[in-house]
Amino acid sequence: MLTVNELLNRAKNEIQYLQENEMFLVRDLFKGYEWNRISHSDRLLLGTLFLNYVKTEDMGVSAIEKTSSGQQRYIKVENSNYVVKVINRRGV
């Protein structure tokens, strides 16, 4: 089984395959069976590490909102003004 840091690196690498303005969850960056094999505690840690990475690195991804189940939703952007428009439109 991969370590959480290895999982984080895989998630970061998958971002290149997303289209601009595409919304996603961290779990969307893994195949379904791969995500299901990650322990619950490692998924939580991976989510925290990914959010911290997004907040500290300029990689064209922004955290925008949480889902009703508490999962952080992200968007791949090139223009940060788009994120502001999405947040304002949703009243977040």
Residue frames as a rotation matrix with the C-alpha (Angstrom) as fourth column:
MET 1
0.577 0.817 0.000 0.00
0.817 -0.577 0.000 0.00
0.000 0.000 -1.000 0.00
LEU 2
-0.075 -0.586 0.807 1.19
0.536 -0.706 -0.463 3.50
0.841 0.398 0.368 -0.82
THR 3
-0.571 -0.145 -0.808 2.04
0.783 -0.393 -0.483 6.02
-0.248 -0.908 0.338 1.88
VAL 4
0.485 0.798 -0.359 -0.08
0.666 -0.603 -0.440 9.16
-0.567 -0.026 -0.823 2.23
ASN 5
0.035 -0.558 -0.829 2.74
-0.304 -0.796 0.523 11.26
-0.952 0.234 -0.198 0.73
GLU 6
-0.898 -0.318 0.304 2.85
0.143 0.442 0.885 8.96
-0.416 0.839 -0.352 -2.30
LEU 7
-0.116 0.946 0.302 -0.93
0.966 0.178 -0.188 9.26
-0.232 0.270 -0.934 -2.63
LEU 8
0.459 0.219 -0.861 -0.61
0.213 -0.968 -0.132 13.04
-0.863 -0.123 -0.490 -2.43
ASN 9
-0.522 -0.737 -0.428 1.97
-0.322 -0.294 0.900 13.02
-0.790 0.608 -0.084 -5.23
ARG 10
-0.760 0.322 0.565 -0.33
0.625 0.603 0.496 10.89
-0.181 0.730 -0.659 -7.38
ALA 11
0.319 0.923 -0.216 -3.23
0.827 -0.382 -0.412 13.29
-0.462 -0.048 -0.885 -6.76
LYS 12
0.189 -0.332 -0.924 -1.04
-0.154 -0.940 0.306 16.28
-0.970 0.084 -0.228 -7.68
ASN 13
-0.827 -0.557 0.074 0.04
-0.056 0.214 0.975 14.55
-0.559 0.803 -0.208 -10.90
GLU 14
-0.409 0.753 0.515 -3.57
0.879 0.477 -0.001 13.88
-0.247 0.452 -0.857 -11.93
ILE 15
0.167 0.488 -0.857 -4.41
0.288 -0.855 -0.431 17.60
-0.943 -0.175 -0.283 -11.88
GLN 16
-0.667 -0.524 -0.530 -2.71
-0.326 -0.433 0.840 18.03
-0.670 0.733 0.118 -15.25
TYR 17
-0.903 0.335 0.270 -5.46
0.425 0.604 0.674 15.93
0.063 0.723 -0.688 -16.87
LEU 18
-0.046 0.913 -0.405 -8.29
0.773 -0.224 -0.593 18.17
-0.633 -0.341 -0.695 -15.66
GLN 19
-0.109 0.101 0.989 -9.76
0.819 -0.554 0.147 20.83
0.563 0.826 -0.022 -17.89
GLU 20
-0.957 -0.212 0.200 -9.82
0.103 -0.887 -0.450 24.49
0.273 -0.410 0.870 -16.93
ASN 21
-0.486 0.769 0.416 -12.81
-0.842 -0.540 0.013 25.39
0.235 -0.344 0.909 -14.70
GLU 22
0.015 0.449 -0.894 -13.48
-0.091 0.891 0.445 21.70
0.996 0.074 0.054 -13.94
MET 23
0.174 0.125 0.977 -14.69
-0.964 -0.182 0.195 21.03
0.202 -0.975 0.089 -10.39
PHE 24
0.112 -0.196 -0.974 -13.49
-0.094 0.974 -0.207 17.93
0.989 0.114 0.091 -8.56
LEU 25
0.866 0.024 0.500 -13.04
-0.498 0.129 0.857 16.16
-0.044 -0.991 0.123 -5.24
VAL 26
-0.152 -0.973 0.171 -9.76
-0.939 0.197 0.283 14.55
-0.309 -0.118 -0.944 -4.18
ARG 27
-0.108 0.143 0.984 -11.34
-0.105 0.982 -0.155 11.13
-0.989 -0.120 -0.091 -4.64
ASP 28
0.883 0.460 -0.096 -12.03
-0.107 -0.003 -0.994 11.98
-0.458 0.888 0.047 -8.31
LEU 29
0.350 -0.846 -0.402 -8.27
-0.936 -0.309 -0.166 11.97
0.016 0.435 -0.900 -8.86
PHE 30
-0.704 -0.517 0.487 -8.16
-0.558 0.827 0.072 8.19
-0.440 -0.221 -0.870 -8.21
LYS 31
-0.537 0.537 -0.650 -9.82
-0.309 0.592 0.744 5.23
0.785 0.601 -0.152 -9.85
GLY 32
0.367 0.838 0.404 -12.80
-0.714 -0.024 0.699 4.00
0.595 -0.545 0.590 -7.81
TYR 33
0.818 -0.056 -0.572 -11.18
0.274 0.913 0.302 0.77
0.506 -0.403 0.763 -6.68
GLU 34
-0.280 -0.960 0.008 -7.97
0.522 -0.159 -0.838 2.59
0.805 -0.230 0.546 -5.75
TRP 35
-0.373 0.219 0.901 -9.87
-0.580 -0.814 -0.042 5.10
0.724 -0.538 0.431 -3.60
ASN 36
0.670 0.742 0.033 -11.80
-0.524 0.440 0.729 2.29
0.527 -0.506 0.683 -1.89
ARG 37
0.506 -0.565 -0.651 -8.56
0.559 0.790 -0.251 0.55
0.656 -0.237 0.716 -0.93
ILE 38
-0.525 -0.657 0.542 -7.27
0.010 -0.641 -0.768 3.61
0.851 -0.397 0.342 0.96
SER 39
-0.432 0.343 -0.834 -8.08
0.885 0.338 -0.320 3.44
0.172 -0.877 -0.449 4.66
HIS 40
0.602 0.773 0.200 -10.52
0.691 -0.630 0.356 6.00
0.401 -0.076 -0.913 6.06
SER 41
0.646 -0.407 -0.645 -7.84
0.392 -0.548 0.739 7.59
-0.654 -0.731 -0.194 8.24
ASP 42
-0.472 -0.855 0.216 -5.45
0.614 -0.142 0.776 7.92
-0.633 0.499 0.592 5.28
ARG 43
-0.105 0.527 0.844 -8.23
0.897 -0.317 0.309 9.47
0.430 0.789 -0.439 3.16
LEU 44
0.861 0.432 -0.269 -8.83
0.509 -0.730 0.455 12.10
0.000 -0.529 -0.849 5.83
LEU 45
0.231 -0.871 -0.434 -5.11
0.331 -0.349 0.877 12.84
-0.915 -0.346 0.208 6.10
LEU 46
-0.515 -0.379 0.769 -4.78
0.828 0.010 0.560 12.96
-0.220 0.925 0.309 2.31
GLY 47
0.386 0.757 0.528 -7.64
0.815 -0.547 0.189 15.48
0.432 0.357 -0.828 2.13
THR 48
0.848 -0.119 -0.517 -5.97
0.295 -0.705 0.646 17.68
-0.441 -0.700 -0.562 4.73
LEU 49
-0.155 -0.988 -0.001 -2.59
0.433 -0.069 0.899 17.50
-0.888 0.139 0.439 3.01
PHE 50
-0.326 0.093 0.941 -4.12
0.940 -0.071 0.333 18.25
0.097 0.993 -0.064 -0.39
LEU 51
0.748 0.648 0.142 -6.00
0.614 -0.757 0.223 21.28
0.252 -0.080 -0.965 0.97
ASN 52
0.593 -0.610 -0.525 -2.82
0.185 -0.532 0.826 22.61
-0.784 -0.587 -0.202 2.60
TYR 53
-0.408 -0.755 0.514 -0.90
0.682 0.122 0.721 22.08
-0.607 0.645 0.465 -0.63
VAL 54
0.061 0.539 0.840 -3.55
0.933 -0.330 0.144 23.96
0.355 0.775 -0.523 -2.66
LYS 55
0.913 0.348 -0.214 -3.49
0.407 -0.813 0.417 26.85
-0.029 -0.467 -0.884 -0.19
THR 56
0.472 -0.809 -0.351 0.30
0.040 -0.378 0.925 27.18
-0.881 -0.451 -0.146 -0.19
GLU 57
-0.604 -0.697 0.385 1.22
0.387 0.166 0.907 26.47
-0.696 0.697 0.170 -3.81
ASP 58
0.020 0.559 -0.829 0.12
-0.680 -0.600 -0.421 28.34
-0.733 0.572 0.368 -6.91
MET 59
-0.816 -0.320 0.482 -0.87
0.016 0.820 0.573 25.32
-0.578 0.475 -0.663 -8.98
GLY 60
-0.795 0.538 -0.281 -4.04
-0.491 -0.299 0.818 26.56
0.356 0.788 0.502 -10.66
VAL 61
-0.264 0.728 -0.633 -6.38
0.544 0.654 0.526 24.87
0.797 -0.205 -0.569 -8.20
SER 62
-0.710 0.120 0.694 -8.61
-0.536 -0.731 -0.422 26.59
0.457 -0.672 0.583 -5.65
ALA 63
-0.781 0.534 -0.324 -10.78
0.622 0.622 -0.475 25.24
-0.052 -0.573 -0.818 -2.86
ILE 64
-0.746 0.514 0.423 -14.30
-0.139 -0.741 0.657 26.54
0.652 0.431 0.624 -3.39
GLU 65
0.060 0.840 0.540 -16.86
-0.937 -0.140 0.321 24.85
0.345 -0.525 0.778 -1.13
LYS 66
-0.877 -0.215 0.430 -17.69
-0.375 0.866 -0.330 21.77
-0.301 -0.451 -0.840 0.87
THR 67
-0.556 0.710 -0.432 -20.27
-0.142 0.431 0.891 19.24
0.819 0.557 -0.139 -0.24
SER 68
0.370 0.791 0.487 -23.22
-0.716 -0.091 0.692 18.29
0.591 -0.605 0.533 1.96
SER 69
0.872 -0.100 -0.479 -21.15
0.289 0.895 0.340 15.31
0.394 -0.435 0.809 3.14
GLY 70
0.845 -0.506 -0.171 -18.27
-0.092 -0.453 0.887 17.57
-0.527 -0.734 -0.429 4.21
GLN 71
0.205 -0.794 0.572 -15.90
0.877 0.409 0.253 16.86
-0.435 0.449 0.780 1.33
GLN 72
-0.049 -0.328 -0.943 -13.88
-0.074 -0.941 0.331 19.78
-0.996 0.086 0.022 0.02
ARG 73
0.676 0.269 0.686 -14.63
0.663 0.185 -0.725 20.69
-0.322 0.945 -0.054 -3.58
TYR 74
-0.244 -0.847 -0.473 -11.94
0.221 -0.523 0.823 22.19
-0.944 0.096 0.315 -5.79
ILE 75
0.906 0.411 0.099 -11.78
0.191 -0.188 -0.963 23.86
-0.377 0.892 -0.249 -9.17
LYS 76
-0.151 -0.939 0.309 -8.93
0.851 0.036 0.524 23.98
-0.503 0.343 0.793 -11.65
VAL 77
0.873 0.461 -0.158 -8.52
0.359 -0.827 -0.432 27.59
-0.330 0.321 -0.888 -12.73
GLU 78
-0.125 -0.878 0.461 -6.14
0.951 -0.239 -0.197 29.79
0.283 0.414 0.865 -14.61
ASN 79
-0.457 0.097 0.884 -7.92
0.004 -0.994 0.111 33.02
0.889 0.054 0.454 -13.71
SER 80
-0.856 0.061 -0.513 -8.57
0.513 0.229 -0.828 33.58
0.067 -0.972 -0.227 -9.99
ASN 81
-0.776 0.629 -0.044 -11.43
-0.621 -0.775 -0.114 35.99
-0.105 -0.061 0.993 -10.81
TYR 82
-0.289 0.677 -0.677 -13.49
-0.381 0.567 0.730 32.98
0.878 0.469 0.094 -11.86
VAL 83
-0.571 0.027 -0.821 -13.31
0.636 0.647 -0.421 31.54
0.520 -0.762 -0.386 -8.34
VAL 84
-0.938 0.227 -0.262 -14.61
0.016 -0.726 -0.688 34.78
-0.346 -0.650 0.677 -6.86
LYS 85
-0.518 0.782 -0.347 -17.56
-0.805 -0.308 0.508 34.73
0.290 0.543 0.788 -9.29
VAL 86
-0.278 0.394 -0.876 -18.40
0.061 0.917 0.394 31.10
0.959 0.056 -0.279 -8.43
ILE 87
-0.733 -0.044 -0.679 -18.26
0.664 0.172 -0.728 31.76
0.149 -0.984 -0.097 -4.69
ASN 88
-0.888 0.409 -0.210 -20.35
-0.318 -0.876 -0.363 34.92
-0.332 -0.256 0.908 -4.96
ARG 89
-0.430 0.748 -0.505 -22.94
-0.673 0.107 0.732 33.23
0.602 0.655 0.457 -7.14
ARG 90
-0.170 0.327 -0.930 -23.34
0.333 0.907 0.258 30.41
0.928 -0.265 -0.263 -4.63
GLY 91
0.563 0.426 0.708 -23.42
-0.407 -0.603 0.686 32.68
0.719 -0.675 -0.167 -1.62
VAL 92
0.540 -0.467 -0.700 -20.50
0.709 0.701 0.080 30.91
0.454 -0.540 0.709 0.07
